[in-house]
């Protein structure tokens, strides 16, 4: 019996312009009415996820910043990981001279060293503040902590950067293409999978009592946590191959959980 549903946001529950299908909204409400716990797992930070929850009228467990933070539905922090200064400083400099926007994720806001035109465009896509810190490097790993670093740019060039980073720092980091123009880098100890493991331990649930759904490479680690994993039909084929089922919508996966016909 499934006791926990875990859903990714962007490309899964959130569609164009951060819209949510009414059918998906109602499906998650119905799951809660039937006593099933629900969690959101996202590369976004907690304030952004809270905006989605507030818009939906839900109070849920959250796995944010690809597992860097895990909070219970009542706001208790049960897991937190951040880069060490010795690692985050060179990673922040890794894209210097390349056509990327380098964005660091603090606990509750995004950070760039320079608010140029590209960063200003990116700001419109975010649901949390994006701030400029000209003395970024001096503050990293001291009063400024970072659980995730993202590079924004051309997908093919991002893949090349990811390969270079893995070759240099592979024992210490994980790298994901999390969106069509976004490369996320995390400490090796952080992922949606490790975040889900922490949440399952807290809730005293078994992996087989969990269903998760997502659409991107950063979801694969949580797919591996349970035999009940769903990929969106729009996902990359390499992502779909990592799941047990494929659906068009979140409501389809929830219908499977509720014992209805998908």
Phi, psi and omega in degrees: 000131180280127180245351180217130173250129179240122182240134167293167178255280187298127180083353181241290175269322179267130180246206186305134181060032179059029180280152179237128178295136177304325181294322179291319178302310182294325180297318180290323175297319180295321177301316178296321179298331180270010173088010179269132177285150180229141177224150171254135177237120189212157170285345178289163180271167188304314180302326178291317180296322178298324178298318179295315180299316180297319180295328181270349183073036181235149174238110192232165167290151182224140170243108187247162180050047178056035176099359178295329179229140173229124179237146173281172182295339177264012173092003180286128177278119182247352177205140178207129176226145179217158176293145168284152182303322183298340180257318186290329180297307179295329177293323178295329180270354189297330183260011179302130180083356179258157185279055180235157166261124179263122185236127176259144179253111171277188180298324185220012176202159177266155186224134169233157179281332180218129179273074179274188184298320181294319178294324178295322176294319180298324183305327182292339182272347187267152177253007175230161183298145171244118186241154178261131175230104182292334179260034185308310186298323181292332185265345183299135176074000177250257177281348180252117178254154184218126179259349181204143173235136182236143174244129183248130180171204181292135187300315182293320177293326177295321178298319178296318177298317179300319178297318179295319181294320179294323179295325183273319188237020190306329180283348187244348186228161165240146184234132180225139163276107186259348177204174185296339181227027186223129173248120178259138176238130183232156167301144183305331182280357181247133172193168175298329179294314179291327176295317178295321178301318179295320180292318178298319179297317180297317183277354182057048177247156178264153179305323181287352176265012186238142170238134177231154182218139179197186185219000189227172183296331179286356175269346187299322181298327177278332173303322183287349182279343187217149174285353184250078182241141181235136171250147174291145180299335180279355184289159174304139179306325179293332175284315181300327181293344182271000184243166180273338183212160176234136179224163178275327187221159175302320181300328178294317179293320178294322178300321177298317179298318183281001176082018179267177179273123178281000000 
